Amino acid sequence: MPQDSVVFGHIRQECEQLIFNVCNKIFGPKEYNQTQVATLISQTNEESVKQLLNNNKNFKYMVVTTAMQKKGTAAADHLEMTADCYWNASTDGQSCVRWENDHMFVFVTLFACAL
């Protein structure tokens, strides 16, 4: 994608894949550990923004990560996160990436505002 693109819809899939890859790298096969999860979330936020800026610098990126321990499977298929904002819908955008392993769910919500 050219660097002059200022429409989030054009780069949404790339951004989601970058975030998914960051989650694979940071959370990988790790088990949920209450004392370590804050550090993992911080690393995910920082690495996600870094990767997103390397991909396209024409946006201000805001990343919010939520990690939850996985206990049982009854509700696993129904767990979702959503967010919404008021902004310039023609250029800006939002996406939520769901990542999981055997031990936890991770949701990374991305907000991108065109510069």
C-alpha positions in Angstrom: 0.0 0.0 0.0 1.5 3.4 -0.9 2.4 5.7 1.9 0.1 8.5 0.7 -3.1 6.4 1.4 -5.2 8.1 4.0 -8.2 5.8 4.0 -8.2 3.2 6.8 -10.5 0.9 4.8 -7.7 0.4 2.3 -5.2 -0.9 4.9 -7.6 -2.5 7.5 -6.7 -6.1 6.6 -2.9 -5.4 6.6 -3.3 -3.8 10.1 -5.3 -6.7 11.4 -2.7 -9.2 10.2 0.1 -7.1 11.7 -1.7 -7.1 15.1 -2.4 -10.8 14.9 1.3 -11.5 14.2 2.3 -9.3 17.2 -0.1 -11.4 19.4 1.5 -14.6 18.1 4.9 -13.3 19.0 4.1 -11.9 22.4 1.5 -14.3 23.8 2.3 -17.4 21.7 1.8 -20.6 23.7 2.0 -18.8 27.1 -0.4 -19.6 29.9 -2.5 -16.9 31.5 -0.5 -15.5 34.4 -2.1 -12.7 36.4 1.2 -11.2 37.4 2.6 -11.1 33.9 -0.5 -10.2 31.8 -0.1 -6.4 32.4 3.5 -6.6 30.9 2.3 -8.6 28.0 -0.5 -6.2 27.3 1.9 -3.2 27.4 4.3 -5.0 25.0 1.5 -5.8 22.7 0.3 -2.2 22.6 3.8 -0.8 22.0 4.8 -3.4 19.4 1.5 -3.1 17.5 1.8 0.7 17.2 5.5 0.3 16.1 4.5 -2.2 13.4 1.5 -0.1 12.3 3.6 3.0 11.9 6.2 1.1 9.9 3.4 0.0 7.6 1.7 3.4 7.2 2.7 6.6 8.9 -0.4 8.6 7.7 -2.5 7.7 10.8 -2.5 8.3 14.5 -2.9 4.8 15.9 -4.4 4.0 19.3 -4.3 0.4 20.5 -6.1 -1.1 23.5 -5.4 -4.7 24.4 -7.6 -6.9 26.7 -6.5 -10.3 27.9 -8.8 -12.8 29.7 -8.1 -16.2 31.1 -9.9 -19.0 29.3 -11.9 -21.2 31.6 -14.2 -23.7 30.1 -15.5 -23.5 26.5 -19.2 -22.9 26.9 -19.0 -19.2 26.2 -15.9 -19.2 24.1 -17.7 -19.1 20.8 -19.9 -16.2 21.9 -17.2 -13.9 23.3 -16.9 -10.6 21.4 -15.7 -7.1 21.9 -16.9 -4.0 20.1 -16.1 -0.3 20.1 -17.3 2.8 18.2 -16.2 6.3 17.7 -17.4 9.6 16.2 -14.9 10.8 13.5 -14.4 11.2 9.8 -15.9 7.9 8.6 -14.4 8.5 5.1 -10.8 8.2 6.2 -10.6 7.0 9.8 -11.4 3.5 11.1 -11.6 1.0 13.9 -11.0 -2.8 14.1 -10.9 -5.4 16.7 -8.6 -8.4 16.4 -9.4 -11.6 18.4 -6.5 -13.8 19.2 -6.6 -16.9 21.4 -4.6 -19.9 22.5 -5.5 -22.8 24.9 -5.2 -20.5 27.9 -6.5 -17.1 27.1 -8.4 -14.7 24.9 -6.8 -11.5 23.6 -8.7 -8.7 22.0 -6.8 -5.9 20.4 -8.9 -2.9 19.5 -7.3 -0.5 17.0 -8.4 3.1 16.3 -6.8 4.9 13.3 -7.3 8.6 12.6 -5.9 10.0 9.4 -3.3 12.8 9.8 
